[in-house]
Amino acid sequence: MSPFFYAKFNLPALLHLAKQIRDVSCSCDMSQQPLCGSSNWAVVLTFVDGVEWIFRCPQMYNDVSIQTASELLESEVATMKYIKVNSSIPVPEIFDYSSTSSNPMGIPFILMSKAPGIALSKFAWNAEPVNISHRKSLPSLGRTHKEKIMKQLGLLRARLSKLRFDKIGSLYIEGDEYHIKKCLSPALIWYTRDCLDEVSRGPFLSTKDFYESMLVTFLLHVKELSLEPHVFFAPLPKASEFETHSQYRSAVSRWSDYITVGNKVDHSSNRLDYCIAEHYLRDMLPSIDVPASTIPSEFANGYPLHHPDLSSSNIFVDEDFNISCIIDWAFCSTVPMPILLTTPSLPGPRDDIDSSSTPFFRSGFEHNTFDEQIWISAQRSWWFSRLVALDGLRDYHYFTELYTSIYKPKDIIDIPRLCKSARDEKMFRGLAAELRMEDCSVGEIAKHENDYFRVMKSSGKEAVARKLTLVSELNQGFVADKRLWRWLDEALDDN
């Protein structure tokens, strides 16, 4: 697939720029498969002496505006340059960049060194059982290698903890000076949240202001933007929850049937559930932050830089699994200390944290002594951040884990009834009425259902989905999670 599939750009101008910088001729194979991530695409430039550079450009999709994409590029360049000068963390070297299309290439870009080593995503972090995997298997990482990588990620975060600023926000260059300005944290700008005018994006002078802004953004998203594919009481099934791949596929199919009936994703009832969750999250904020008295004096002032996407595709390693480079510093910002101390979830941020890897990650902070309360706050901040960013797929579970970690044991609290009983409160009755005004009409919902199930060509699937919907309306404790899908798999035979 040619890079021109993504954007037209002036290739001769690019080759001229690269030669001008290095005084060595280079070429670009336009038949190469572009390197693609969720936010960028890139191609490799090859010099006659074998040196390779990366020409990387933002993908112009609809998740963020053109202005925000420009700000992200500027901040990413500033962050990598700052880290290159002030830390031993391995990052690409920036040779040139432009945050707009006003340049000879005609598109925004970063021209930088190629990351040495191999992406960690070329290995399977969690080896899938044979009966679940349906893709060509990647070589699995051994336990020793994973432990080594987690310790290095702890060391990396420990180094980031020393790069501190007096405000929470993202890094920019003005002249020859670095400044913390508007915060480009994912929770404030992803999924077109950057277009929400009522949101304060800092820079923030306190942890409280930062968390408050995240909650405000979350609530505005819940009320005004699409929630697809999030249904609070129907988390998307995960492959690891099922014994075979066929069971997992069946669960996803039934989940899709279930959320289609009644247009559950963007229905006012689902939006109200998230609004109620926000109400409880606001009460929990003091327990997510960490008391200043428990923070070691060397970390008491300022906020450290944080890479929010330490996924396996952004971590490069050498043949001995030493981390050789960290890429993709977009969305980077300074953060409260507990967020930096959160164990990375691999292979990606949407995955759950592997508790067995946490001791190895924390050992990277071997020269620092943290109170246990800080580690508790770190875990709570992860659940909180995953939920309010709506970037995970297990919102009900994030809320449950956070709530029960702060209040009572899980066997005492009935989260579904806790949330659904709140609907009877005056403030939520009024909010429910407001949200219903934006619901699709009965006819629109019926058309959507008919179109969906006509393609499915199975009246039985629709019947099951409608019965489950009826049960959910009658039972306040109903949650459409793995327990339901496993039970249905045993009770029903689709073959």
C-alpha positions in Angstrom: 0.0 0.0 0.0 1.6 3.3 -1.1 2.0 6.1 1.5 0.0 8.2 -0.9 -3.0 6.3 0.2 -2.8 8.3 3.4 -1.8 11.7 2.0 -0.3 13.4 -1.0 3.1 14.9 -0.3 6.0 16.3 -2.2 8.5 13.4 -2.2 11.3 15.2 -4.1 11.1 18.0 -1.5 11.4 15.5 1.3 14.4 13.8 -0.2 16.0 17.2 -0.8 15.5 18.2 2.8 17.0 14.9 4.2 20.0 15.2 1.9 20.4 18.9 2.9 20.4 18.0 6.6 22.8 15.0 6.4 24.7 15.9 3.2 24.2 12.3 2.0 21.8 11.1 -0.7 18.7 9.1 0.2 15.7 7.4 -1.3 12.2 6.4 -0.4 10.7 3.2 -1.7 7.1 4.3 -2.5 6.0 0.7 -2.7 6.8 0.0 0.9 4.1 -0.8 3.4 3.7 2.3 5.6 4.1 1.9 9.3 0.8 2.7 10.9 -0.4 3.5 14.4 -3.7 4.7 15.7 -2.7 8.4 15.2 0.1 8.4 12.7 1.6 6.8 9.5 5.2 6.7 8.6 7.7 5.7 5.9 11.4 4.9 5.9 14.0 7.0 4.2 17.2 5.1 3.3 20.5 6.9 2.8 23.2 5.4 0.5 25.4 4.6 3.6 22.6 2.5 5.1 21.3 5.0 7.7 17.5 5.1 8.0 15.2 7.9 9.0 11.5 8.0 9.7 9.1 10.5 8.0 6.0 10.4 10.2 2.7 12.2 9.6 -0.6 12.4 11.5 -3.6 10.5 10.3 -6.3 13.0 9.6 -9.2 11.1 11.1 -12.1 12.6 13.1 -10.9 11.8 16.7 -9.3 15.2 17.0 -9.5 18.5 15.1 -6.7 19.7 12.8 -5.8 22.3 15.3 -5.4 19.8 18.1 -3.4 17.5 15.8 -1.1 20.4 15.2 -0.7 21.1 18.9 0.0 17.4 19.6 2.8 17.4 17.0 4.4 20.5 18.5 4.1 19.2 22.0 5.5 15.8 21.1 8.5 17.4 19.4 9.1 19.6 22.5 8.8 16.6 24.8 11.3 14.4 22.9 13.8 17.2 22.6 13.5 18.0 26.3 14.0 14.3 27.2 16.9 14.0 24.8 18.8 16.8 26.6 17.7 16.2 30.2 17.5 12.5 30.6 19.1 9.2 29.5 15.7 7.8 28.3 16.2 6.6 24.7 14.0 8.6 22.3 14.3 9.3 18.6 16.3 12.3 17.5 14.3 15.1 15.7 15.9 16.5 12.6 13.0 18.7 11.3 9.3 19.1 11.7 6.3 21.1 10.8 3.0 21.2 12.7 1.1 22.5 9.6 0.9 21.9 5.9 2.8 25.2 5.2 6.0 23.5 4.2 7.6 22.2 1.0 6.2 18.7 1.7 2.7 20.0 1.9 1.7 18.0 5.1 2.5 18.2 8.8 5.4 15.9 9.6 8.3 14.9 11.9 11.6 13.8 10.4 13.4 11.7 12.9 15.9 8.9 13.5 14.6 5.3 13.2 14.1 3.5 16.6 16.9 0.9 17.0 15.9 -2.6 17.8 12.6 -4.3 17.3 9.1 -3.3 18.5 7.9 -5.3 21.5 4.7 -5.9 19.6 6.5 -8.4 17.5 6.2 -10.7 20.5 3.1 -12.1 22.3 3.1 -10.6 25.7 0.4 -13.0 26.8 0.5 -16.3 25.0 -3.0 -17.2 23.9 -4.1 -20.8 24.4 -4.2 -22.8 21.1 -7.9 -23.1 21.2 -8.5 -19.4 21.4 -6.0 -18.0 18.9 -7.1 -17.7 15.3 -4.2 -15.7 14.0 -0.6 -16.6 13.1 1.1 -17.0 16.4 3.8 -14.5 17.5 6.8 -15.8 19.5 5.9 -15.7 23.2 7.9 -13.7 25.8 9.2 -15.8 28.6 8.5 -14.8 32.2 12.1 -13.7 32.7 12.0 -11.4 29.7 8.7 -9.8 30.9 10.1 -9.3 34.3 13.2 -7.6 32.9 11.1 -5.3 30.7 8.8 -4.4 33.6 11.8 -3.4 35.8 13.2 -1.3 32.9 9.8 0.4 32.6 10.0 1.2 36.3 13.5 2.7 35.8 12.1 4.7 32.9 9.3 6.1 35.0 11.8 6.8 37.8 13.8 8.9 35.4 10.6 10.7 34.3 9.8 11.4 37.9 12.9 13.7 38.0 11.6 15.8 35.0 9.3 18.0 37.0 7.4 21.2 36.4 5.3 23.5 38.5 2.0 22.9 36.6 0.0 20.1 35.0 -0.1 20.4 31.3 1.8 19.6 28.1 5.3 20.8 27.1 5.9 23.3 24.3 8.9 25.2 22.9 8.8 29.0 22.6 12.0 30.2 21.2 14.7 28.3 23.1 12.6 27.9 26.2 10.3 25.1 27.3 6.9 25.9 28.9 4.0 24.0 30.3 0.8 25.1 28.6 -2.5 23.5 27.5 -2.9 19.9 28.7 -3.2 17.4 25.9 -3.9 14.4 28.1 -6.1 11.8 26.3 -9.0 12.2 28.8 -9.3 15.9 27.7 -9.1 15.6 23.9 -9.7 12.0 22.6 -12.9 11.1 20.8 -13.6 14.7 19.7 -13.5 15.9 23.3 -11.2 18.6 22.1 -14.3 20.3 20.6 -16.1 20.6 23.9 -15.8 24.3 24.6 -16.8 24.1 28.3 -13.7 22.1 29.2 -10.7 23.7 31.0 -7.5 22.2 29.6 -5.2 24.0 31.9 -2.4 24.4 32.7 -3.6 23.3 36.1 -2.1 24.5 39.3 -3.3 21.6 41.5 -4.1 17.9 41.3 -7.7 18.7 42.3 -8.2 21.0 39.4 -6.8 18.4 37.0 -9.1 15.6 38.2 -12.1 18.0 38.3 -11.5 18.9 34.6 -11.3 15.2 33.7 -14.7 14.6 35.4 -16.2 17.7 33.7 -15.0 16.4 30.3 -16.3 12.9 31.1 -19.7 14.2 32.0 -20.0 16.4 28.9 -18.9 13.5 26.7 -21.6 11.3 28.3 -24.3 13.9 27.7 -23.3 15.1 24.2 -21.0 12.7 22.3 -21.4 9.2 21.1 -20.7 6.5 23.7 -20.1 3.7 21.2 -19.2 1.0 22.1 -19.7 1.7 25.8 -22.7 0.3 27.7 -22.2 0.7 31.5 -23.9 -2.5 32.6 -22.9 -4.5 29.5 -19.1 -4.5 29.2 -17.6 -5.8 25.9 -16.5 -9.4 26.4 -12.8 -10.2 26.5 -11.1 -13.2 24.8 -9.4 -14.1 28.1 -12.7 -14.6 29.8 -13.5 -17.7 27.7 -12.0 -21.1 27.2 -12.2 -21.2 23.4 -12.2 -18.7 20.6 -15.6 -19.9 19.4 -17.1 -19.1 22.9 -15.6 -15.7 22.8 -17.0 -15.0 19.3 -20.4 -16.2 20.4 -20.3 -13.9 23.4 -19.4 -10.9 21.3 -22.1 -11.7 18.9 -24.8 -12.0 21.6 -23.4 -8.8 23.3 -23.9 -7.0 19.9 -27.4 -8.3 19.6 -28.2 -7.2 23.1 -27.0 -3.7 22.8 -28.7 -3.3 19.4 -32.2 -3.8 20.9 -33.4 -0.4 22.1 -30.3 1.4 20.8 -28.7 0.9 24.2 -25.3 2.6 23.6 -26.6 6.1 23.0 -30.0 5.7 24.7 -30.7 8.1 27.6 -30.9 5.2 30.1 -27.2 4.3 29.4 -26.2 8.0 29.5 -27.9 8.3 32.8 -26.0 5.4 34.2 -22.7 7.1 33.3 -24.0 10.4 34.8 -24.7 8.5 38.1 -21.2 7.0 38.0 -19.8 10.5 37.6 -21.7 11.6 40.7 -20.1 8.8 42.8 -16.7 9.4 41.2 -16.8 13.0 42.3 -17.3 11.9 45.9 -14.3 9.5 45.5 -11.8 12.1 44.3 -10.3 12.8 47.7 -9.4 9.1 48.0 -7.8 9.0 44.6 -5.4 11.8 45.4 -2.5 11.1 47.8 -2.0 13.0 51.0 1.0 15.4 50.6 2.5 14.1 53.9 3.0 10.7 52.4 5.1 11.9 49.4 8.9 11.8 49.8 10.3 15.3 50.0 12.2 15.0 46.6 8.8 14.5 44.9 6.7 16.9 47.0 7.0 19.8 44.6 6.0 19.9 41.0 4.6 17.3 38.6 6.5 14.7 36.5 6.3 14.1 32.8 4.3 11.0 31.8 4.0 8.9 28.7 0.3 7.8 28.6 0.7 5.0 26.0 3.5 2.6 27.0 2.1 -0.1 24.7 4.1 -2.8 23.2 4.1 -1.1 19.8 5.8 2.0 21.3 8.6 0.1 23.2 11.6 -1.1 21.2 14.1 -3.7 22.5 17.4 -5.2 21.5 18.2 -8.9 21.1 18.7 -9.1 24.9 15.4 -7.4 25.6 17.1 -4.2 26.8 14.8 -1.2 26.0 16.4 0.6 23.1 13.9 3.3 22.4 10.5 4.7 23.4 8.4 6.3 20.7 5.1 8.1 20.3 5.2 10.9 22.9 2.0 12.5 21.7 -0.6 13.2 24.4 2.3 13.4 26.9 1.8 15.8 29.9 2.8 16.3 33.4 0.7 14.4 35.9 0.0 13.8 39.6 2.7 11.5 41.0 0.3 8.5 41.5 -0.5 8.3 37.8 3.2 8.0 37.0 3.5 5.2 39.6 0.8 3.1 38.0 2.0 -0.3 36.6 1.9 -0.2 32.8 -0.7 -2.5 31.3 0.7 -4.6 28.5 0.5 -5.2 25.6 -1.7 -2.1 25.6 -3.4 0.5 27.8 -6.8 -1.2 27.4 -5.5 -4.4 28.9 -5.7 -5.1 32.6 -2.7 -4.7 34.8 -0.9 -8.0 35.5 -0.6 -7.9 39.3 2.3 -10.4 39.1 4.4 -7.9 37.1 3.8 -5.0 39.6 6.7 -5.9 42.0 9.2 -5.9 39.1 7.9 -2.6 37.9 8.1 -1.1 41.3 11.6 -2.4 41.8 12.7 0.1 39.1 12.1 2.8 41.8 14.6 1.0 44.0 16.3 4.2 45.3 13.0 5.7 46.3 10.9 4.9 49.3 7.2 5.4 48.8 4.5 5.0 51.4 2.0 2.2 50.7 -0.7 4.8 50.4 0.9 6.1 47.3 0.8 2.7 45.6 -2.9 2.4 46.6 -3.5 5.8 45.1 -1.7 4.8 41.9 -4.0 1.8 41.4 -7.1 3.9 42.1 -5.9 6.6 39.7 -5.6 3.9 37.0 -9.2 2.7 37.4 -10.4 6.4 37.6 -8.4 7.4 34.4 -9.5 4.4 32.4 -13.2 5.1 33.2 -13.3 8.9 32.7 -11.3 8.7 29.5 -13.7 6.0 28.1 -10.6 4.4 26.5 -11.1 1.0 28.1 -13.9 -1.6 27.5 -14.7 -2.5 31.1 -16.2 0.6 32.6 -18.5 -1.3 35.0 -15.5 -3.2 36.3 -13.3 -0.1 36.7 -16.0 1.6 38.7 -16.6 -1.5 40.8 -12.9 -2.0 41.6 -12.5 1.7 42.5 -15.6 2.0 44.6 -15.0 -1.2 46.6 -11.3 -0.3 47.1 -12.4 2.9 48.8 -15.5 1.8 50.8 -16.4 -1.8 51.6 -15.6 -5.4 50.6 -17.1 -6.5 47.3 -19.5 -9.0 48.9 -21.3 -6.2 50.8 -21.8 -3.7 48.0 -24.3 -4.4 45.1 -23.1 -1.9 42.5 -26.0 -2.3 40.0 -28.6 -1.6 42.7 -26.5 1.2 44.2 -26.4 3.0 40.8 -30.0 2.2 39.8 -31.5 3.2 43.1 -29.9 6.7 42.5 -32.3 7.1 39.6 -35.1 7.8 42.2 -33.3 10.9 43.5 -34.8 14.2 42.4 -31.7 15.5 40.6 -31.4 12.3 38.4 -35.2 12.2 37.7 -34.8 15.7 36.2 -31.7 14.7 34.3 -33.3 11.6 32.9 -36.1 13.8 31.5 -33.5 16.1 29.8 -31.6 13.2 28.3 -34.8 11.5 27.0 -35.4 14.5 24.8 -32.4 13.5 22.7 -33.4 9.9 22.3 -34.1 8.5 18.8 -37.8 8.0 18.0 -39.4 4.6 18.4 -39.6 4.4 14.6 -35.9 5.2 14.2 -34.9 2.6 16.8 -37.2 0.0 15.2 -35.6 0.6 11.8 -32.1 0.3 13.2 -33.1 -3.0 14.9 -34.7 -4.4 11.7 -31.7 -3.5 9.6 -29.3 -5.2 12.0 -31.3 -8.4 12.5 -32.1 -8.7 8.8 -28.4 -8.9 8.1 -28.0 -11.5 11.0 -30.7 -13.7 9.4 -31.6 -15.3 12.7 -34.9 -14.7 14.4 -33.6 -16.7 17.4 -30.8 -14.2 18.0 -33.3 -11.4 18.1 -35.6 -13.3 20.5 -32.8 -13.9 22.9 -31.7 -10.3 22.9 -35.2 -9.1 23.5 -35.7 -11.5 26.4 -32.4 -10.3 28.0 -33.5 -6.7 27.6 -36.8 -7.5 29.4 -34.9 -9.2 32.2 -32.5 -6.2 32.5 -35.5 -3.9 32.9 -37.1 -6.0 35.6 -34.0 -6.9 37.6 -32.1 -4.0 39.2 -29.0 -6.3 39.8 -28.7 -7.3 36.1 -25.2 -7.0 34.5 -24.6 -8.4 31.0 -21.0 -9.7 31.7 -19.0 -12.9 31.2 -21.2 -14.8 33.6 -24.3 -14.2 31.4 -22.5 -15.1 28.2 -21.0 -18.3 29.6 -24.4 -19.4 30.9 -26.0 -18.7 27.5 -23.3 -20.7 25.8 -24.2 -23.7 27.9 -28.0 -23.2 27.7 -28.2 -22.5 24.0 -26.8 -24.3 21.0 -26.2 -22.1 18.0 -25.1 -24.9 15.8 
